[in-house]
Amino acid sequence: MPAQIVTTDDLLLFKQELLDELKTVINQSSNEPKKWLRSSEVRKMLAISPGTLQNLRINGTLPYSKVGGVIYYPYDGIMQVIEENLVNRIEL
């Protein structure tokens, strides 16, 4: 079997193609939110403490699912709660 020689130009071409593919994948995934979020992601999204998140879960404000000790929150459910609690204020 004959040996193939890889040149610097081949490596540069491979690098560029790989970067282009990675950019495409990152752009596609960042455009749509994840369907299920973990507690840390929800806390960051809502800027709340772990205790506040637990209270929202316990009093039934936020829907969630628990799988193997890990709690997941549906993105759509969180957005629905935010929209339902929207307050329209008229400033005088």
C-alpha positions in Angstrom: 0.0 0.0 0.0 1.6 3.3 -1.1 2.1 6.0 1.5 0.3 9.3 1.2 2.0 12.5 2.1 0.0 15.1 3.9 1.1 18.6 3.1 0.7 21.8 5.1 -1.8 23.0 2.5 -3.8 19.8 3.1 -3.9 20.5 6.8 -4.9 24.1 6.3 -7.7 23.1 4.0 -8.9 20.5 6.5 -8.8 23.0 9.3 -10.9 25.5 7.3 -13.5 22.9 6.3 -13.7 21.7 9.9 -14.2 25.3 11.2 -16.9 26.0 8.6 -18.8 22.8 9.7 -18.5 23.7 13.4 -19.8 27.2 12.7 -22.8 25.8 10.9 -23.6 23.4 13.7 -23.2 26.1 16.4 -25.5 28.5 14.5 -28.2 25.9 14.0 -28.2 24.9 17.7 -28.1 28.4 19.1 -31.1 29.5 17.1 -33.5 27.2 18.8 -33.7 26.8 22.6 -33.3 23.5 24.3 -36.6 21.7 24.9 -35.7 20.7 28.5 -33.6 22.7 30.9 -31.7 21.7 34.1 -32.1 23.6 37.4 -28.9 25.6 36.9 -30.1 26.8 33.5 -33.5 27.8 34.8 -31.9 29.7 37.7 -29.6 31.6 35.3 -32.5 32.3 32.9 -34.8 33.7 35.6 -32.0 35.1 37.8 -33.3 33.4 40.9 -31.7 31.5 43.8 -31.9 27.7 44.3 -34.4 28.2 47.1 -36.7 30.3 45.0 -36.6 27.7 42.2 -37.5 25.0 44.8 -40.4 27.1 46.0 -41.7 27.7 42.5 -41.5 23.9 41.9 -43.1 23.0 45.3 -46.1 25.4 45.0 -46.7 24.2 41.4 -45.8 27.4 39.6 -43.2 25.7 37.4 -43.8 22.4 35.7 -41.0 19.9 36.0 -40.0 16.3 35.5 -37.7 14.3 37.6 -35.6 11.5 36.0 -33.1 9.6 38.1 -32.8 12.4 40.7 -32.2 15.1 38.0 -35.0 17.7 37.7 -35.8 19.0 34.2 -38.0 21.9 33.3 -39.8 22.3 29.9 -38.7 25.5 28.2 -42.2 26.1 26.8 -43.6 25.7 30.3 -41.3 28.3 31.7 -42.2 30.7 28.9 -45.9 30.1 29.5 -45.5 30.9 33.2 -43.7 34.1 32.4 -46.4 35.2 29.9 -49.2 34.3 32.3 -47.6 36.5 35.0 -47.1 39.4 32.7 -48.1 42.6 34.4 -49.2 45.6 32.3 -48.6 48.7 34.3 -49.8 52.1 33.3 -47.5 54.8 34.6 -49.2 58.1 35.7 
